[in-house]
Amino acid sequence: GEAEGQAVWFAYHDPLTRLANRHFLEARLKDGSWAIPHIGSVIAVDLDGFKNVNDLVGHHGGDELLVTVSQRMVEAFPTEIIIRLGGDEFLLVTPSSGDSAKELCDRLLQILGNRMAIGGIQMDVGASIGIAPVPSIDHFDEAMQHADLAMYAAKRQGRNSVCVYDPSLRSVMAERVQIEKNLRDAIGRHDIRPHYQPVISMETGGVLGFEALARWTLQDGTVIPPMTFIEVAEESGLITELSEQLLRQACLDAGSWPSDIYLAFNLSPTQLKDRLLGSRIANILSETGLPARRLEIEVTESAVVRDLDAAMAVIGELRMAGIRTALDDFGTGFSSLSQLANIPFDKIK
């Protein structure tokens, strides 16, 4: 009867978004009954910055976002099979392949890239998308893994991009996964420590402050340069935890310096998108007892230009908390002064 029909529906669908779920996918693979004539490609979709949305507007907001995203996809792609795999991951199964699958993904980015009002706040969401061809239904599982690898590669290119699977991605990913695992362990063990470089006054030659730089030393004494791991920390979302740990330690260290010596600390580009950044930094200052005026937060020009609105909001918040901000690497060719003139930096280097 009806109850039975409902039970079956719930077994194969996600109650929140009403999309098909993983069981639906597994059942279709077993019995081969797809609602599309043939399968050309699978497309893996992962929302960017979903954790930030949950942090900002809570889980209800997160749910609202997932529902909105799902509705937009269903309206735009009525002939594709859309599956919610879990969390903020979706899978599209489509008859199209090659360029037409790529066009479909570009449309998908457009749809997800439009601002969404969630919990009364305008959110920029965006997604990372990976495509893989499905040569035959027997290769479906493998194609899903390929789409997944391509999606991770898209995440590495920065927000809102599409990547088509290519066999060379496998070795790159294996190496990345290893670095990320080691990085996670290093953060857990506090192996990455700040070390300091003096900031010298041009006029007097005296020391004005110290800039904290991240240094990761392995058990055997090898030092891993920040270039290698900061990027991985950003892409894997470990940057927030790492940065808080480094800043906390640096503020504690600076507490024992003469009181006229300031601490300079660099933020990475993705951190400027974190709307909770101001309060995170303020909390660390009150925990460690370092006066706000002794901290100078540095951001690079390229980071600011990547997302001007977010940068303005964060820098405004830091200034209100009495923390100085400096623009670093100015003139590396990204920006026109007119864009940056609106942001109230204390210092441009």
N, C-alpha and C positions, 0 to 999 in steps of 0.2 A: 504493500500500500504506500500511501504518501510518506509515512514516517520512514519506511524502508528506503524510499527514494531519497529522502533527505539525508539519511545516514550515509548512503552511498556518496551523495554530493559532498558531504563534509569530509568523507575519507579522502577525496581527491582534490579538494579545494582549500585555499587559505581563507578562513572565515573573515579576517580583517579586510583584505583587499579584494576578495572574491575571485582571485586568479587561481589557475590550476596550481597544484603543488608538486613536490618531488614524487609522491606516490603515483600521481597521474602520469608523470613522465615514465616511471618504471613500468607501469601497467601497459602504456602504449608501446614501449620498447618490446615488451614480451609478446603482445598480441598483434603488433604491427598495424593497428587501426588508427591512422592519423587522420585528422580532419583536413589535411592539405594533400594535394595530389602527389607531391614528392618533396623531399627535403633537400634544399640546396646548401643551406648554411645554418650554423648555430651562432648566436650572438650572446655573449656574456656581458651583463650590465651591472656595474657597481656604482652606487651613488657616492659622490665625493662629499666628504665632510659631514656624514650623517651623524657621527658621534657629537660633533659640535652642535647640531640641531637639538639632539637630546639634552645636551648640557644646558642649552639656552632656554628651551621652552618645555623641557620635561618630556616624559615618555608619551603623554597624550599628544603633544606636538609632533613627536616622532611618528606616531601612528597616523596622525592627520596627513603628514607629509607622504607617507607610504601610500595612503589611499589616493591622494591627489595625483601622485606620480603614476599609479596604476591606471587611474581613469584616463589620464592623458594618453598613456600608451595604447589602451584599448580603443579609444576613439580614433587615434591616428593610424593604427594598424589592425583593421578589422579582420584581415585574412591571415594574420600571423598567429601562431600559438604562443601565448605569453605565460610564463611560469614564474612564480615567486619561489626561489630556492630557499630563502630564509634570510633573516636580518635585512640588509639593504641590497641583496643580490637577486637579480632577475635573469631569466634566460628567454631569448626569443628564438623560436624555431620557424624558419621561413623557407619558402620554395625558391626565393631569389638567391643568386650567387654572383660572384665577381663584382663588377662595377655597380650592379643594381643593389646588391647587398650593402655595398659601401655607401651608396646614396641613402639607403634606408637608415643606416647608422648616423649619417650626417643630419637627417631629419630628426632622428631620435635625440641627438645632442641639442638641436634647436628647441625641441619641445621641453626637454628637461632643463635647458639653460635659461628659460624664461623665469623671471622672478615669481616666487610663490608666497602668498600671504599665509603664514602658519602661526597660529596662536597670536595673531595680531601683529606679527613682525614680518617684514619683507625679507624673504630668504633667497639667497642665490644658491642653487643646489648644484646642478651640473653632474656629469657622470663620466666614468672611464669605461670604454667599450672595447671588447675584443671580438673579432670575427674569425671563424674557421669554417672551411668548406667541409661538407659531409659527402665523401665519395660514394658511400653506400650505407644502408641502415646498420650493417654489421660494424661499421666504423664510428657509430654515433658516440659511444663512450669516449673514444679516443679524441673525436672532434670536440667534445665538451672540454676535455683537458686542454686541448690546443687553444680553444676560445678563452679559457681561463688564463693561460700563460700570456696570450695576447692582451687580455684585459690588464694584467699586472704590468705589462710593458707600457700600456697606454697610461696607467697611473704614474709610471716613472717619467713620462713625457710632460707631466704637469696636468692640472685639472682639465676636464672637458676635452679629451681627445680619443681618437679611434685608432686601433692598431690591428692590422691583419696578421694572422699567424704566419710565422716563418720558422723553419726548422732550427735556425741559428738561435732562436730564443731559449732553447732548452738549456744550453750550457751557461748562457748568461744568467738565467734564472737560478740554476743550481748554485752558482757562486754567490748570487745575491742572498739567497735563502740562508746560506751559511753565515755570511757577514751579519745578517739581521739577527740570527740566533746568537752569535757571539756578542753582538751589541746588547741584546736583551740581558744576557748573563752579566756583561760588564756593568750595566746600569744597576742590576741587582746587587752586585758586589762592590759598588762605588769605585770601580777601577778607573773611571774617567774623572780626572781632577782638573781644577783650574790651575794654570800656571800664568805668571804675570810678566807683562812687558811694560817698561816705564813709558809714560807720556811726558815728553820733555818740553819745557817752555822755550819757544824760539827766542824770546827776549833775554831771559836770565840764564838759560841752560839748566835751571833747576827742575826737579821732578814735580809735576803737577798732579799726577795720578798714575794708576796702573790699569792696563787693559787686561781683562781675564780672557785667556784663550784655553780652549778645551784640549787636554792632552790625555790620550789613551795609551797606557803602557801595558804591554802583555806580560805574562808571568816570566817570559825569558828575556825581558828587558827591551824588546822591540817596541818602538814608538809608532803608532799608526796615525798618519796625518789627518787632521780634521776634514780635508777635502774628501777623503775616502768615506768617512763614517757619517758626517753631518747630512749628506745627501740621503743616505740610507735611513738615517733617523727621521728625516722629514717625510720620506715616502712611506715609511712604515708606521708613522704616527707616534714614534717613540720620542720625538723631539721635545714634546711638552715636559715629559717626565725628566728627560736628560737635562733640559735647560733649567728646570726648577731646582734640580739637585746641584747643578753647577753654581747657579746664582746664590742658593742658600749658603754653600760652602764659601763662595767668594765674599759674601756679605759678612760672614763670621770672620774671615781672614782680615777684611778691611777694618773691622772693629778694633783691631790691635795696631792699626797704622796711626800716624799723627792725624789729628782731626781735620787738617786742611787738605789732606790728600784724598782725591776722589777715586771711585771705582768705575771703570768703563766696561760695559757688558754688551756683547753683540746679540741681536735677535736674528733668527733666520726668517726668510721670506714667509714661510707658511704660518709662522706665529702671529704675523700681522692680521691674519684672518680670524684669529681666536678672540672673540669678543670678551672673553673673561680674563684676557691677559692682564689688564690694568689691576684687577682685584687680586689676581694670583701674585703679581709683583708686590703689591701693597701688603699682602699677607706675609710674604717672606721678609719684608723690611720690618714689620712689627714683631715677627718671631725672633729675628736676629738682633733687633735693636739698632740697626744702622739708620741714621737720619736720611730721609729721602733726598735732601740736597746733596748728599755725598755720592749718589748714584747717577751715572749718565748712561742712558740706554742708546745704543747705536743701531741704526738700520741702514742697509745699503740702498742706494738709489734705485737699483733694479727691482728690489722688493717693494718699494713704495709705488713705483709706476705700475707694477703688476696689478695692484688693486688699490687705487687712490682712495676710494671711499672708506675702505676698511682701515687703511693706514691713518687717515685723518681722524677716524673715531678713536683708534687706540692711542695715537699720539696726544690727542686732546685730553684723553682720560689720564694719561701718565702726567701730563703737565698739571692737571687739576690736583693730582696727588703730590705735586711739588717735585716730581722727578724730571731731570733734564733729559732732553733728547737731542741726538746729533745725527746728521745725515752723513753717511760715509761714502767713499768712492764717488764723490760727486763729479760729474763731467765725464763719466765713462760712456757717454753717448746715448743714453736711453731717453733722456727727458728733455723737455723744453723747460726753461726756468718758470714759464708762466704756470705750468701745471703745479710745480712744487711751491710756487710763491704762496699758494693758499694754505700751506701747512705750516703751523707755527713752530718750526724747529728752533732750538736755542742756539744751534751751532751747525755750520755746514763745513765739512772738511774737504 
